[in-house]
Amino acid sequence: MSPADEQIVPQTGTSRDRNPVLADDLLSGASAAAAYLGIGRSAVYHLTEGGHLPVTRKGRRLFYRKSELDRAFSTGAV
């Protein structure tokens, strides 16, 4: 079979489809992080701006990982 005869199969789905573990660990926005932590949204913003909560920013959006939030609270960093 020559390279010209090979079929190219496009990838479908999102990165979330390809990595379900990461999708289960990701929280989108301060409201979701607040609900997960059982604290107010303004407290999440305050802790985030103070550098006490690990966050990933994409534009104006905030993303938190449950595992990193758990670690931050279990080590007493917050």
N, C-alpha and C positions, 0 to 999 in steps of 0.2 A: 504494500500500500504506500503510495507516495504521499508526501506532506500535503499536496493539493487535494487528495482524496479524504483527508481527515476532516471530521466535523468539529467545529468549535461550538461548545455548549456554553452559553452565557450563564453567569451566576445569577440566580434569582434570590429574592428575599432581601432582608436587611441584615445588618450585623447582629441585630438582636436575635434573628432566626438562627444565625450561625453559632452564637455563644449564649445558650440559655442561662448559664451560671451568672454571667455578667448582667444579663437582663434582670434576673431575680435580685441582684445586689444593687441595682441602680435606682435612685430616687430622683425624680425630676421636680425641682423647685423647692423653695423654702417651706411651703405649706406641707408638702409630702414629708419632708424631713421633720417638721414639727409634729406631725401626726405620728410618725414612727417613734420619735423620741418622747412623746407625751409632754411636750412643752409648747409654749406659744410661738407663733410665727415671728413675732418681733424679737423674741429671745434668740431664735435661730439666726436672724439677721445680725443681731448684736454680737453673738458668738462668732459668726462668720467674719464679720468686719474686724473683730479683734484678733483674728488669726487662730482662734481656739477650735474651730471646726474645719476639717479638711473638705475642700470644695474644688470642683472643676467648673470653670466658667467657659461658656461658649456663647460669645456675644453678650447679650444681657441675661441669658439663662444660667441658672445655677443647677449643678448636678452633684448629688451626694451619693457616696457608696455606703450601704448599711454596715458593711464590715469595718470600714474606717471610722464611722460614727461609733460603733460598738467599742472599737479599740480606744478611741478618744475618751469615752466615758469610763471604760474599765481601768485605764491607766491613771485616772484622776487628773488628766490634762484639762478637763473642763470642770 
